[in-house]
Structures are given as C-alpha cells and as structure tokens.
Amino acid sequence: QYVMDEYRDGLLLFDLMDKEIWTKAKTDTLGLTNYFQENIKNYQWKKRYNVNIFSSTDKSIIAKAKKFLEKGKSIDFIKEKLNNEGKINIMVKSGIFEEDYDILPQYSNLSKGISNVASKDQYHFVVEVLEIKDSEAKKLTECTGKAVNDYQQYLEANWVNELKKEFQIAVNSDVFENVKKQLKK
C-alpha cells in the first residue's frame, strides 16, 4: 500500500513539475525572452578571435608554415607542402574561439595577422588571426539550452516560494528524532 501511494504521488509530482516548470520553460517564449533580457549579464561572450591555429610537434615545420602564411598561401597549400609521405606534420583548427581557448592565452597581445611561434607542452603553434570580436552579449539563439535550463530553475524557485507562502510546514521534532533512531538500528 505504501509503495503504491509513493508511486502515485511520484507520478502526480512529475506531472505537476512537467506542467508548471519543464513544459512551460520550453513553450513560454515570451517569458523566456523576458527572463533572458533581465539576466543578459549571465550570457556574455568573452573577447573572441576568428583564427586558423596551426600546430605541430616539429618547430621547424611551424616555422615553415609561418613563412607560407606570411606569403599569403592557403591552408590547403600549406597542408599539401608540409604533410607528405602519409605523415601528418601539421594540423589546423579553424573557427571563432574565445580568448581562453587552447593556445590563445599564451599570446598576451594577439592582433590581426600572423602571430609569433608559441609552444605548449610538446607542441608548437602559429596563429593566423582573421578577425577580432570584442566581448558582447550573446543572442538567445546562441545559448538557448542554457537559458531554458536557467529559466526552469527560476520557475521552480518561484513555484516553491509560492507553495511555501500558501502552505505551512511543521516538523514534529519528537517523531523526527524517533525515526532517526529507528534508521540507525
């Protein structure tokens, strides 16, 4: 009987949480947008760089890559010239990365263009900076998952506070202590 009651109560609680919090956070686009705008400080990009990061375990290969970059050669050209005989001597990561990504913190004053060679662990790097983007607020579409999760937590906290205002909770200390003693046995 107790197990059945607990199971029924669990299903009711799940259904209520789904209706009041989880589904609401996903479908209430106006509420989510307002929550996002009120908490925009929590959704900020750091300074970002649009870069090509060249890496190799061989410092001379990175030096060659840097020379090719300074001559305006493409990534494909550099890979073709430096990766030969089935051996990969150089790898490239391209994209927009925040300032604390991978090797980027090694450069104290990264500017547009070709960086100096930097080393980290057993790898050597050269970075081609195509564009620098200052820190700014994210768009809701760029962080929807995090915003929905935060909105769910906000809705749950408000719901629990409303329940606490509406219902009084009292703990019978004698019964509680008695239950604790029985559990210790």
Secondary structure, DSSP 8 states (H G I E B T S, - for coil): -HHHHHHHHHHHHHHHHIIIIIHHHHH-HHHHHHHHHHTGGGSEE--EEEEEEEEES-HHHHHHHHHHHHTT--HHHHHHHHS-TT----EEEEEEEETTSTTGGG-TT--SEE---EEETTEEEEEEEEEEE--EE--GGGSHHHHHHHHHHHHHHHHHHHHHHHS-----HHHHHHHHHHHH-
